[in-house]
Amino acid sequence: MKKLVPVLLLSIAILTFALSSPALAGDITKGSKIFSANCSACHLGGNNVIMASKTLKKEALEKYGMNSLSAIINQVKKGKNAMPAFGGRLSDDQIEDVATYILKQAQKGW
């Protein structure tokens, strides 16, 4: 029985870690401020005023392969279609913060 307890505790710890959502790297509070100042004119509430189907909502991010930190960071840095590039305006840390905020908001349903 004494050998079973550590094995059971280790199993629970591994299972908890494996099923938990990954930690996001950026600062959500800073990301919120950056989003408000730079993104909300077109993406208020996770919507998209230019291309209505390409929102920042979880389903759309998944549909268009934008549901990862790296994909959002790339889009914010380089821009695409009607979206301007922010790589020259925002630092790498600011872009990571806003990408983290976007993913968190999408998970919460905006």
N, C-alpha and C positions, 0 to 999 in steps of 0.2 A: 504494500500500500504506500510506503514511503517513497518508493521509486515512481509510482504512478502520479503523484501530485506534481512534481516538477515537469514531467512529460505533459500532463494535462495543461498546466499553466503556460508552458512554452507553445503548445498547440493553439491555445486561445490567443496568445499574443501574436502569433504568426497569422492566424486567420483574421484577427482584427486589423492588422496592418495590410493584409492582402485585399480586404474588402473596403477599406477606407478610400475616400477620394483623394487624389494626389494634392499635395500642398501646392498652392500657387506661389510663384516667386516674388511678384511685385507687391507694392503697398496699395491696398484697396482704397484707403482714405485719400492718398495722393492721386491715385488713378481717377477717383470720382471728381476731384477738382479739375484735373487735366481734361477729362471728358466734358465737363460742363463748359470749360473755356474754349475747347477746340472741336468737339464732335457733336454736341447736342443740337446745333442748328439743323443738321441733317439727320441725326439719329436719336432724337428725343424719345425717351421711353423704349429704346431699343428698336425703333422703327427706322425706315429709310425713306426720306421724302423724294429722292431722285429715282431709285429703283425699288418700288414698293415690295417686291417679292424677296429682295435680298436684305432682310432685316438682321438685327443682332440677336434675335431670339434663338433659343436652343435648337429648335427644329430646322430653321434656315441655316444656322451655322453648321449643323450636321449634314444637311443636304448638299451644301456647297463646299464641304471639306474645310471649313473654317473653325472647327471646334477644338482647336489646340492653341496653346500659347504661341508657339512658333509661327503658325499660319497667320494669326492676328498681328503679331509683331511684324511679319513680312509685309502684310497689306498696309499697315499704318506707315511703315518706313517708306515703301516704294509707291504706294497708291495703286489704283487700278481703275480703268474706265473713268467715270466722273469723279472718283475720289482722288483728291490730291495727295501727293507724298508729303509726309510729315517728318521724314528723316532729317531734313535740313532745319526744321523748326524746333523739334523736340529732341532731347538727349535720349540715349539708349535706355537709361533708367526710367525716364518719363514714359517712353513707349511701352516698356515692360509693365509699368504701373497701370497704364490705361488698358493694356491688353488683359491684365489680371482682373481689373475691375469689370471689363466687358464679359469675360468668362463667368465671373461670380454672379453678375446680374442675370446672365442668360440662365444659369443654373437655378436662380431664385425666381425666374419668370418675369423679370423686370418689374 
